[in-house]
């Protein structure tokens, strides 16, 4: 949903009338950070840029074991030859 003040929100904190919760705006902040709009990202949520960094670190952690496994597998000869 667009981040405009007058529209319906799915945030339980806002639905209860408590205002913004810590998760409000994080999706918009991550989107803006991925598009290098850091000022807008910080405006939506101060931890959006940190979230992007954490996501990229986690992706690297998940890819490294796959890369090592691929490099260490022995080359199998063709049994037909």
Wavefront OBJ file of the C-alpha trace (Angstrom):
o trace
v 0.000 0.000 0.000
v 1.233 3.508 -0.678
v 2.658 5.311 2.319
v 0.171 8.142 2.555
v -1.368 9.381 5.751
v -5.022 9.152 4.778
v -5.252 5.517 3.658
v -6.089 2.333 5.543
v -3.144 0.595 7.226
v -2.604 -3.060 8.119
v -0.350 -2.152 11.042
v -1.853 -3.474 14.310
v -0.324 -0.572 16.230
v -2.023 1.985 13.992
v -5.306 0.063 14.049
v -5.256 0.280 17.847
v -4.515 4.003 17.677
v -0.998 3.740 19.120
v 0.764 5.393 16.175
v 3.716 4.040 14.272
v 5.310 0.789 15.376
v 9.008 -0.040 14.739
v 8.075 -1.907 11.545
v 6.121 0.925 9.941
v 7.852 2.139 6.809
v 10.643 -0.473 6.768
v 9.499 -1.866 3.413
v 9.505 1.577 1.847
v 12.861 2.331 3.467
v 14.431 -0.847 2.051
v 12.981 -0.105 -1.392
v 14.375 3.429 -1.351
v 17.784 2.230 -0.118
v 17.970 -0.326 -2.940
v 17.321 2.528 -5.390
v 20.057 4.644 -3.749
v 17.573 7.164 -2.335
v 19.146 7.186 1.118
v 17.528 10.373 2.387
v 14.034 9.077 1.535
v 14.966 5.710 3.019
v 15.990 7.315 6.293
v 12.797 9.382 6.253
v 10.644 6.225 6.073
v 12.626 4.310 8.701
v 16.088 4.979 10.175
v 17.085 1.300 9.979
v 16.189 0.737 6.320
v 19.786 1.086 5.121
v 20.990 -1.227 7.898
v 18.330 -3.720 6.827
v 19.638 -3.724 3.255
v 23.185 -4.324 4.494
v 22.009 -7.225 6.661
v 20.064 -8.738 3.751
v 23.134 -8.630 1.483
v 25.358 -10.138 4.196
v 22.852 -12.953 4.668
v 22.663 -13.623 0.924
v 26.471 -13.863 0.849
v 26.394 -16.316 3.783
v 23.894 -18.502 1.975
v 25.802 -18.496 -1.320
v 29.287 -19.229 0.074
v 28.641 -22.872 1.102
v 27.106 -23.570 -2.297
v 30.112 -22.120 -4.067
v 32.562 -24.111 -1.896
v 30.576 -27.313 -2.428
v 30.627 -26.768 -6.178
v 34.407 -26.134 -6.188
v 35.306 -29.190 -4.084
v 33.286 -31.805 -5.941
v 35.563 -34.113 -7.938
v 35.336 -34.121 -11.683
v 33.544 -37.271 -12.757
v 34.719 -39.002 -15.864
v 32.242 -39.964 -18.531
v 31.413 -43.689 -18.036
v 30.624 -44.041 -21.752
v 34.250 -43.563 -22.801
l 1 2 3 4 5 6 7 8 9 10 11 12 13 14 15 16 17 18 19 20 21 22 23 24 25 26 27 28 29 30 31 32 33 34 35 36 37 38 39 40 41 42 43 44 45 46 47 48 49 50 51 52 53 54 55 56 57 58 59 60 61 62 63 64 65 66 67 68 69 70 71 72 73 74 75 76 77 78 79 80 81
